[in-house]
Amino acid sequence: MDPKSVLMLLGLSSYQPLVKGTRLVVRASGMNARTAVAVLAAVLRSGFGED
């Protein structure tokens, strides 16, 4: 399961730009989906996108 699928399941469609950025990072670094999801979750927990 890729990060985009995870976010879709969570209903976080507003994070689409972040998903695209994450997918580019995954391609560039060769990370697997599980690692990408962990990175993405850490970014979301850090408060990305909060007003």
Residue pairs with C-beta under 8 A, 6 or more apart in sequence:
1 33
1 37
2 23
2 33
2 36
3 19
3 22
3 23
3 26
3 33
3 36
3 37
3 40
4 19
4 23
6 37
6 40
7 13
7 15
7 16
7 19
7 40
12 44
14 49
15 44
15 49
18 40
18 43
18 48
18 49
19 40
22 36
22 39
22 40
23 36
25 31
25 36
25 39
26 32
26 33
26 36
31 39
